[in-house]
């Protein structure tokens, strides 16, 4: 008796390799439902393969460092919140655990909100060490956003329980004695920086939702401080909050 389509799908779900799928006896079953199920499973496996390969590529900088220093603690650092009109800039420093595999890690802007939340939870539970650093809107006004970002990154490093041996930083160079590599678009090229990008984004988004409760009317929970239409309308109607960056336009012109 031929297997039902439901049974076929259950069997296909146990196949984890494209070559195994291509050689399976089910390919001889000419039923349309079976062939569609095989095609769907093949597409899934190819996508999973692509994600794994991408993750391996994103380990390039880490692997090169570990080849020279197998015990090195490599710390990825990234920031979020350089562009908004309101809220702090938040940096995260992350030291990944040995044997890590957080599939789907990428620049936080490329990852869906649902996937980002899941990855953030996995990272918080699994990494060897992580810490956040914050520079306030007031500090951004005093120092400028570039230098405030540096301050936030240094604060994140200082909060780590483990002293890193090497820093991988997204497009920044820090004024400290720790060996470091600055990588342009590092959040898309290094798993360590991508992890920091995800965690910083989730932390800051949560912070902006808390600020939204204290200062309703600016839509902070949705725009996280960026100059959306609703945010600008809130500024015009309600004025400037302590979380607004007074050196950023149009806030600067409103003073």
N, C-alpha and C positions, 0 to 999 in steps of 0.2 A: 504493500500500500504506500502510495507516494506521501511524502511529508506535506503538511499544510504550510501555507505561506508563513504563518506565525511561527511554526517550528523551524522553518528555513531561516527566518530572521534571527531567531534565538541561537541557531547554530553559527550563522555568519558573525554574530556578535562575539563569539569565542575566538574568531580568527584575527590575529593581531599583525599579520604580515601580508603585504601585497602579493608577494611571490606565492605564498601558501594559498591565498585566495584565487590567484590566476590558475593554479594547478588543481584546484579542488574539483571533485566529481560533480558538484552542483552545476558547474558550467555546462554540463551536458543536458541539463533539464531545460527544455525549450519553453516552458510556461513563462508568459509575459511577467507575471508577478515575481517569479524567481529571478529572472534576468534583471528586472528593475531593482530588486533587493541587493543583488550582487553589485550592480553599478553604484548604488547608494553607499554600500559598505566600502567599495573601492575608493570612492570620493572621500569618505571619512578617514580612511587609512592614509591616503595621500596627504590630506590636510594635517593629520597628526604627525606624519613624517616631516612635513614642511616646518611645523612648529618646533619639533625636536632639533632639526638641522639649524634652524634660526637660533635656537638657544645655544647650540654648540658654537656657532659663529660668534655669538655675543660673549663667549667665554675667552675670546682671543687674548685680550690684554691680561686677564687673570692667569691664564695658562702660561703665558710667556714669563710672567713674574714668578709663578710657582715652579717652573722648570729651573730657574736660577736659585730660588730660595723656597724649597718645598714646605717649610713651616711658616712662611710669611703670613701675617694677618693683613689682608688687603681690605681697605675700607673704601666703599663707594660713597660719593657725596654729591648731592644735588639740591637745588632750591626750587621753591615755587612761590609765585606772588611778586615778581618784579614789575609787572605791568599794571596791576590794579590801581584805582584811585584811593582805595581804602583797605585797611587791614595791614598786618605785618607781612614781612617776608619770612618764610619758614624754610629752614634747611634740615636735611636729615643725613646722618652718617650711619652706614650699615656695613657690618662685617658678616658676610654670608657663612653659613655652616658648611663643613666638609660634606661632599657628596650631594650638594644641593641640586634641586631640579624644580624650579618654580616655572613650569611651562606656561608660556603666554606673557612673560615679562617683556616689557618694551617701554618706550617713552610713554609716560602717563597720559599724554594727550591722545595717543593712538589706542588706548585700552578703554573698553566700555566701562561705564560706572559700576555695573554688576560684577564684571571680571576684576576691576580694580579693588573693589571692596573685598572680594574673595582672596585675591593675592595679598592684600594688606594684612588680612587675618592670618594667612599662612606664614607670611614673613615674620610677623610679630611673635608667632608661636615657635618658629623654627630657626631663625637666624642666631648666630653666635652672640651678636651684640648690635644694638641700635640706640640712637639718641637723636633728639631734636634740638635745634637752636633757633631762636627767634630774635628778629630785630624789629622793633616797634615802628609805627608810622612816624613818631617823633624822631626816632634815631635816623630813619630814612631821610627826613627833612634836614637833619643836622649834618649827616655824613655824605649824602647822595646815595642813590639806590645801589650802585656798584659796590661802594665800600660797606654799606649796610649788609649786603649779601655776604661779603667776606666775614663780617662780624658774626652773622648768623651761622655760617659754616664752622667758624672757629669754636663757637659756643657748642655746637653739636658734637664736635670732636672731643671737647673738654668733658662732656657728659658721659662719654663711653667708659665702660668698666675695663675694657682692654685697650692697651696702647697699640695703635696700628703701626705696621712696619712700612706700609706704602699706601698712599692716597691716590685714588682715581677720581678726578673731579671733572664735572661737566663745565668745560670752557672757562675755567677760572684757575688762577695761581694764587696760593695762599702764602702769607709771609710767616712760615714756620719752618722748623728744621726737619720735618718728616719728608722723606723722599716722596715725590708726587709726579703724577702724569696728568696733564690737562688734555682733555679730549673734546674736540668740537662735536656737538651733537652726541655727546657721550651717553645720554639716556637711551639712544637707539643703537649704541655700539658695545656697551658693557653691561653685563647682568648686574654688577654691583651698583653702578650708577642708576640703572633702570629701577632697581629695588628701592633706592633712595628716593627716586622721582615719585614712585607710587606712594611710598609711605609719607613723604612730605605733602603730597597733594591731598591725601585722605585726612591727614592731621589738620592742614589749614582749612579744608572745606568744613570740617567739624567745628573748628574755631569760629569760622564766619557764620555758621548757623547759630552759634551761641550769641554772637554779636547781634545777629538779626533779631533775636528775642529781646535784647536790651534796647535796640534801636530799630523798631519797625518802621516801614515806610520807604526803605531804600532797596528792598528786595535782595538783601545781602545773602539770604539762604540760597538764592538761585544764581545770582551773578558773582558771588564770592568777592565782591569789591570792584569788579570791572565796570567800566563806564557804559552800561547798557542804558536804554531809553528810560526804563523804570527807575534806575539809580539816579540818573540826571534829573528826572522829574522830582524825585525825593529831595535831592540837593536844593533845587529851586524853591520847593515848598517848605522844607523843614530846616534847611541850613546845614552847616558843617558839624560833624560829630568829632569826638576826640580820636576816632580811628581813621579819619581822613588825612591824606598826605597833602600838607599845605604847600609843598613845593611842586605839586603836579597840577597841570591844567585839566579842567577849568576851575579846580578848587582854588588855585593860587589867585586867579582874577576875582574871585568872590570875596576875598578878604578885604 
